[in-house]
Amino acid sequence: MCVVFIPVLVFLGAMSVGVLASFRWLPDLADGRVAGLAFFLVCGMLGAALGLAGLEIYGLVEELSRSGVDSFSGDKGEIVAGALRVIVFESGSLVGLAAVVYLLAPPADEEEELSVEPAA
């Protein structure tokens, strides 16, 4: 029964770390609803990407522990290579989409330039 909750806890833990890290270290966007929604979406997508990577790593460790071979044989190498391919595809797609949303959102500098009134 407890084994069922471990992947859920791994996903939620990795996702929360991803959201907090992106919220902490991403540069701010402009004030307003569009930029706020874009920043919220980017933080969520980066957190989900890290959650998926953590879940796939957990699955990889479980599969390697079930394989039963002590040495690093060709079968384990194929398992690791397949898991890395899945991690790069799933997490990389989310990170790329988050980067597109972040780059298309209005930056903080552009908002300040628009609010400056010209001198008469």
C-alpha positions, 0 to 999 in steps of 0.5 A: 500500500505504501509503495503506491504513494512513493511515486506520487511523493517523488513527483510532488516533491520534485515539482515543488522544488522546480516551482520554487527554484524557478520562482526564485531565480527567474528574472521578473516580468512586467507588471500586469495580468499577462506577464503575471500569468506567463510567469505563473505558467512558466514556473508551473511548467518548469516544476512539472518538467522537474517532476517528470524527470524525478518520476522517470529517475525513480522508475529507472532506479526501480527497474535497475533494482529489479533487473537483478544483474550485479554488474553494469551489463549491456541490458542495464545500459539499454535501460539507462539509455532508454530512460535518458531518452524519455527524460530528455523528450518529456522534460525537454519539451516542457522546458522548451515550451516554458522558454517560449512562453517566457521569451514572448511575455513582456519584459520588465524593462519594456513596461518602464519605457512605455510609462515614461512621458516625453518632455515638452 
